[in-house]
């Protein structure tokens, strides 16, 4: 329906036309991401495109790129553009290349160099251009940093004896996408690989139940993803089990010897300290004794056949010495 209004000058206008003219001034900005998923190799460079359309002047153009790391909920601002000026956050300075004339090209593309596993995550592009206040103002790119598996580590767990359960483990610390582990057994000449059926796993575990002599030999683990592979190997034989037992016995014996040495050292140290203390005490007593006390006199030394005791004085203090002792001393003098 069209309503008409009449001005004082008699001019006729349409309210519908006014509404139509007003709506033409409010535009919807549109942001488009050509490639929503991007894979990049370790230490490589990646370019993230962010296209936008608007019919308004771009003098008030604002662009912001944010990074949302994997398994987190807090985005980090990487780059900001306003009125022809670029702002790059400190962690990305030297790595991030800003868009080239985005107000003219309508492309907010950035390039990031030296990509690392920690750079895996979502990158969010936001574009605002007043007076365009509505529409699709942002887009998201998911970047996955690919990495070749690191050198795997192989190990044997359990008793390597017939009839026992043995578990083989294989693991690479690094690798994206996560490596797949495949076990193979080499023949006696170690030139031909004999695949172990059903052993390709993400865990790298392989159990050999009821180990038999036919399963002894060398086993090799292959850690593989889209970028390459690396291998490690372990040996299953009786010697391995005997070596483990011998190693445990030797370790126990060495532990006992070490304990005995510690106990002997402590006892020897205590005995030495005690002896030093006694010597120090005797030395102190000798130093405190008067010079005159060192003279010794014998009184009433009896003959050989006598059974009397002799009186010995030392420092004026009489002492009684048995006859047997004096007799022994006299024999020493005669000799």
C-alpha positions in Angstrom: 0.0 0.0 0.0 1.2 3.5 -0.8 0.5 6.5 1.4 0.7 10.0 0.1 1.5 13.2 2.0 1.1 16.8 0.9 3.6 19.5 1.9 2.7 23.1 2.3 4.1 23.8 -1.2 1.7 21.3 -2.6 4.4 18.8 -3.5 3.4 15.1 -3.4 5.8 12.4 -2.1 5.5 8.7 -1.5 6.3 7.3 1.9 7.1 4.0 0.2 9.8 5.7 -1.8 11.3 7.2 1.3 11.5 3.8 2.9 13.0 2.3 -0.2 15.6 5.1 -0.4 16.6 4.5 3.3 17.1 0.8 2.8 19.4 1.4 -0.1 21.9 3.1 2.3 22.3 0.0 4.6 24.5 -2.6 2.9 25.4 -6.1 4.1 29.2 -6.8 4.2 30.1 -10.4 3.1 33.2 -12.3 4.2 34.2 -15.5 2.3 36.9 -18.0 3.0 38.0 -19.9 -0.2 39.8 -22.7 1.6 38.4 -23.6 5.0 40.9 -26.5 5.7 44.7 -26.1 5.1 47.5 -28.6 5.7 51.1 -27.4 6.0 54.3 -29.3 6.7 56.5 -28.6 9.7 58.6 -25.4 9.3 56.7 -24.5 6.1 54.7 -21.4 5.2 51.0 -21.0 4.9 48.8 -18.3 3.3 45.3 -17.8 4.7 42.9 -16.0 2.4 39.9 -13.9 3.6 37.9 -12.2 0.8 35.2 -9.6 1.5 32.7 -7.5 -0.5 31.3 -4.1 0.2 30.0 -1.2 -1.9 30.9 1.4 0.6 34.1 3.4 0.8 36.8 1.4 2.7 38.2 4.5 4.5 36.8 3.0 7.8 37.9 -0.6 7.0 38.9 -2.7 10.1 40.5 -6.2 9.8 41.4 -8.6 12.6 43.0 -12.0 12.6 42.8 -14.2 15.7 44.2 -17.7 16.5 42.3 -20.3 18.5 44.7 -23.0 19.5 43.6 -26.6 19.5 41.8 -27.8 22.6 41.4 -24.2 24.0 38.6 -21.7 24.1 40.4 -18.4 24.3 41.4 -16.8 21.0 44.7 -14.8 20.7 44.8 -11.6 18.5 47.5 -12.0 15.9 47.0 -9.1 13.5 44.9 -5.9 13.4 44.4 -3.4 10.5 42.8 0.0 10.8 42.8 3.1 8.6 45.8 1.8 6.6 47.9 0.9 9.7 49.1 -2.6 10.5 49.5 -4.0 14.0 51.2 -7.4 14.5 51.3 -9.0 18.0 54.7 -9.8 19.5 54.6 -13.6 19.2 54.1 -13.3 15.4 56.5 -10.5 14.6 59.0 -11.7 12.0 56.7 -14.6 11.1 53.5 -12.9 9.9 53.2 -11.0 6.6 50.3 -8.5 6.6 47.8 -8.2 3.7 48.8 -6.1 0.7 46.4 -3.1 0.1 43.3 -4.9 1.5 41.2 -1.8 1.0 41.8 -2.1 -2.7 42.1 -5.8 -3.3 39.3 -6.7 -0.9 41.5 -9.6 0.3 42.7 -9.7 3.9 45.1 -12.6 3.3 48.0 -13.1 5.7 51.0 -15.4 5.4 52.7 -17.2 8.4 56.1 -18.7 8.2 58.0 -21.5 10.1 54.8 -23.3 11.2 55.1 -25.5 14.3 52.9 -28.2 15.8 51.7 -25.6 18.3 50.3 -23.5 15.4 47.7 -26.2 14.7 44.2 -24.7 15.3 41.5 -22.3 14.0 42.3 -18.9 12.5 39.5 -16.3 12.5 39.2 -13.4 10.1 36.9 -10.5 11.0 36.1 -7.6 8.7 34.2 -4.4 9.5 33.5 -1.4 7.2 31.3 1.3 8.5 28.5 2.0 7.7 28.2 -1.7 6.8 27.1 -3.0 10.2 25.3 -6.2 9.3 26.0 -9.3 7.3 28.6 -12.1 7.4 31.6 -10.3 9.0 33.9 -13.2 9.8 35.2 -16.5 8.5 37.4 -19.3 9.9 40.2 -21.4 8.5 41.5 -24.6 10.2 45.2 -25.2 9.8 46.8 -28.6 10.5 50.6 -28.7 10.8 51.9 -32.1 9.6 55.0 -33.7 11.0 56.9 -36.9 10.1 57.0 -39.5 13.0 60.0 -39.2 15.3 62.3 -42.2 15.8 60.2 -44.9 17.5 61.3 -46.7 20.7 60.8 -50.4 20.9 60.8 -52.5 24.1 60.0 -56.0 25.4 57.9 -56.6 28.5 57.5 -60.0 30.2 59.5 -63.2 30.6 60.9 -64.3 27.3 60.4 -68.0 27.9 58.2 -70.6 26.2 54.6 -70.6 27.5 54.8 -67.0 28.8 53.0 -63.8 27.8 55.3 -61.2 26.1 54.3 -57.7 25.1 56.1 -55.6 22.5 55.7 -51.8 22.6 56.5 -49.2 19.9 56.0 -45.5 20.3 57.0 -42.2 18.5 56.9 -39.1 20.6 56.1 -36.9 17.7 54.1 -37.2 14.5 51.0 -35.6 12.9 48.7 -37.2 11.9 49.3 -39.8 14.6 51.5 -42.6 13.3 50.2 -46.1 12.6 52.5 -48.9 14.0 53.0 -52.1 12.1 54.9 -55.1 13.5 56.8 -57.5 11.2 59.1 -60.5 12.0 62.3 -61.0 10.2 63.4 -64.5 9.1 66.6 -66.2 10.3 68.7 -64.5 7.6 67.1 -61.1 8.6 66.6 -60.3 4.9 62.9 -61.2 4.5 60.1 -59.6 6.5 57.2 -61.8 7.6 54.1 -59.6 8.3 52.3 -60.3 11.5 48.6 -60.2 10.5 46.4 -57.7 12.3 49.2 -55.8 14.0 48.7 -52.3 12.5 47.6 -50.2 15.5 47.6 -46.7 16.8 49.0 -47.9 20.2 52.0 -49.9 19.0 51.3 -52.7 21.4 51.6 -56.4 20.3 50.9 -59.3 22.6 52.3 -62.8 22.1 50.4 -65.2 24.3 51.9 -68.6 25.1 55.3 -67.8 23.5 56.7 -70.7 21.6 60.2 -71.4 20.1 58.7 -70.8 16.6 58.0 -67.2 17.6 61.6 -66.4 18.7 63.5 -64.0 16.5 63.8 -60.3 15.6 60.7 -58.1 15.4 60.6 -54.8 13.6 58.2 -51.9 14.2 57.3 -49.5 11.4 56.0 -46.0 12.6 54.2 -44.5 9.6 52.1 -41.4 8.6 51.5 -39.4 5.5 54.9 -37.7 5.6 57.1 -40.8 6.1 58.2 -43.6 8.4 60.9 -44.8 10.7 61.6 -48.2 12.3 63.0 -49.8 15.4 63.5 -53.5 16.3 63.8 -55.9 19.2 65.1 -59.5 19.6 63.1 -62.3 21.2 65.3 -65.3 22.4 66.2 -67.3 25.5 69.4 -65.3 25.9 67.3 -62.1 26.5 65.4 -63.8 29.4 68.6 -65.2 30.9 70.2 -61.8 30.6 67.4 -60.1 32.4 67.6 -62.7 35.3 71.4 -62.4 35.5 71.2 -58.7 35.5 68.7 -58.8 38.4 71.0 -61.2 40.4 74.1 -59.1 39.8 72.2 -56.0 40.8 71.1 -57.5 44.0 74.6 -58.7 44.9 76.1 -55.3 44.2 73.4 -53.8 46.4 74.4 -56.1 49.3 78.1 -55.3 48.8 77.3 -51.6 48.9 75.3 -51.9 52.1 78.2 -53.9 53.8 80.7 -51.2 52.7 78.6 -48.5 54.2 78.2 -50.3 57.5 81.9 -51.0 57.7 82.8 -47.4 57.0 80.4 -46.2 59.7 81.7 -48.6 62.3 85.4 -47.8 61.4 84.7 -44.1 61.7 83.0 -44.4 65.1 85.9 -46.6 66.4 88.5 -44.1 65.1 86.7 -41.2 66.8 86.4 -43.1 70.1 90.2 -44.0 70.1 91.1 -40.4 69.3 88.9 -39.2 72.2 90.6 -41.6 74.7 94.1 -40.5 73.5 93.2 -36.9 73.9 91.9 -37.6 77.4 95.1 -39.4 78.5 97.2 -36.6 77.0 95.3 -34.0 79.0 95.8 -35.9 82.2 99.6 -36.2 81.6 99.8 -32.4 81.0 98.0 -31.6 84.3 100.3 -33.9 86.4 103.0 -32.0 88.5 106.7 -32.7 87.6 107.5 -34.1 91.1 104.8 -36.7 90.8 106.8 -38.6 88.2 109.4 -39.9 90.8 108.8 -43.3 92.1 110.5 -44.8 95.2 110.4 -48.4 96.5 110.3 -49.0 100.2 111.1 -52.3 101.8 111.9 -54.4 98.8 111.9 -58.0 100.1 114.2 -60.9 99.3 113.4 -63.6 96.8 111.8 -65.9 99.3 109.8 -63.2 101.1 106.1 -63.0 100.7 105.8 -59.5 101.9 104.5 -56.6 99.8 106.5 -53.6 98.8 105.2 -50.1 99.3 105.6 -47.8 96.3 105.2 -44.0 96.6 104.5 -41.8 93.6 104.1 -38.1 94.3 104.0 -38.8 98.0 101.1 -41.2 97.6 101.9 -44.7 98.9 101.0 -47.7 96.8 101.3 -51.4 97.6 102.8 -53.6 94.9 102.5 -57.4 95.1 105.6 -59.4 95.6 105.0 -61.4 92.4 105.1 -58.2 90.4 108.4 -57.1 92.1 109.9 -60.5 91.6 109.1 -60.3 87.9 110.7 -56.8 87.7 113.8 -58.0 89.5 114.2 -60.9 87.0 114.0 -58.5 84.1 116.8 -56.3 85.6 119.0 -59.4 86.1 118.5 -60.5 82.6 
